[in-house]
């Protein structure tokens, strides 16, 4: 039945700030950007290595979503990296602070968390 994850939708608290973060800091590529006048909302389609991955939305007066303490629902978004130290260094140079690297006790793989401009937890996972 299911074949793959098609995309992840994120609602930005400050659309220009989040657009900059996902494109200039994380390096996702813009597929298309649409302003939907009837909703007073932007929809930005982003890809990673040519694969459609994120819809970034703006909605007027959208309430903040709690990240801490952890709430029910989608917990975080994880990105695969080949070298976690290099990825953390690249993010640090762009002003993004990552948590200390931890080791997954089940896989032995390294991972670290950081946050987008709205506090959405994002993860780097060394593959």
KAHU-V299534 format. One record per backbone hydrogen bond with DSSP energy under -1.0 kcal/mol. CO is the residue of the C=O (numbers start at 1). NH is the residue of the N-H. If there is no record, write none. Layout:
# KAHU-V299534
CO NH
CO NH
This chain:
# KAHU-V299534
8 55
10 57
14 18
15 19
16 20
17 21
18 22
19 23
20 24
20 25
21 26
22 28
29 47
32 45
34 43
36 39
36 41
41 36
42 58
43 34
44 56
45 31
45 32
46 53
46 54
47 29
48 51
51 48
53 8
54 46
55 10
56 44
57 12
59 62
77 123
79 125
81 127
83 87
84 88
85 89
86 90
87 91
88 92
89 93
91 94
91 96
92 95
102 111
104 108
109 104
110 126
111 102
112 124
113 99
114 122
116 119
120 116
121 77
122 114
123 79
124 112
125 81
